[in-house]
């Protein structure tokens, strides 16, 4: 039993890492089926819910499992090793739980109602952040008592099983100009529809379909935040600090699976110094990914959101992405032509890990931000 596992049991009474390991091994078969037929891993997510992992991040005082942030990063990494799509879809729910949890612990923010509902009703949250970020997408039209929302939210991982969409839209405020409104929408609300668009290269089981909002009414009281469009805001520093290490824990888990599979296959070959050289290089890249991820997680645990922390987290995101992509490349190279066969499993892991490229901030934007901070330039927008 690792030190981390011991801490997990001591704090929560639940060994979340062993639970994730046990479930992950059970999920692998459904993962392959989902990959081959573009099916959402609905059964796997349902089993995570039944095991208590959907509510694990909610503070114990509010009815949840009280799992630590570090624990949940480890859970996602373990799940990523066994079932890429399950882990990535689950990471989108997990970070949406851990953001209000951070605010409850650190700001005494009035988010206890949401967190209590997640625990009591086992709600699954859906994020549209990948298609929104600072600009947001869609329109909010003012009507009596609220707004009518019209939008298409893409890359909504876990859409088929979600209960609440955590999203935003742009309101043309007559006084303040383009203003982004943040709110939650029940997935069963009138005007909410899922379009089955997710036929992708990898992560095929995440159910990352489009969610279409057509004249969806959002009352004034449901608008949780208003901010200037395209400008950095505290909430995005918080999202960066909390969400990115959780999401990228998944990809390190996928890279670890690719590494282990490649080494397992390489052991069947005759002794070759060049093979040893390549395997050593693969392990170097995996170590780089692990170290960068660990820095991201430890930074998130002890820090307050702001530009400097966002810079550190996003730099780590770039380093993890480069390293895990290199792991995937080297795993294919080490295995040779046989890696091209789907039955060996490496081909799928190679495809799945490519998703690491596309979460914000992509490297060009990250390097710009880092350069702006280093040079003392204005970093109010992106």
Buried (B, 14 or more C-beta within 10 A) or exposed (E): EEEEBEBBBEBBEBBBBBBBBBBBEEBBEBBBEBBEEEBBBBBBBEBBBEBBBBBBBBBEEBBBBBBBBBBBBBBBBBBBBBBBBBBBBBBBBBBBBBBBBBBBEEEEEEBBEBBBBBBEEEBBBBBBBBBBBBBBBBBBEEEEEBBBBBBBBBBBBBBBBBBBBBBBBBBEBEEEEBBBBBBBBEBEBEBBEBEEBBEBEBBBBBBBBBBBBEEBBBEEEBBBEBBBBBBBBEBBBBBBBBBBBBBBBBBBBBBBBBBBBBBEBBEEEEEEEEBEEBBEBBBBBBEBBBBBBBBBBEBBEEBEBBBEBBBBBBBBBBBBBBBBBBBBBBBBEBBEEEBEEEEBBBBBBBBBBBBBEEBBBBBEBBBBBBEBBEEEEEBEEB
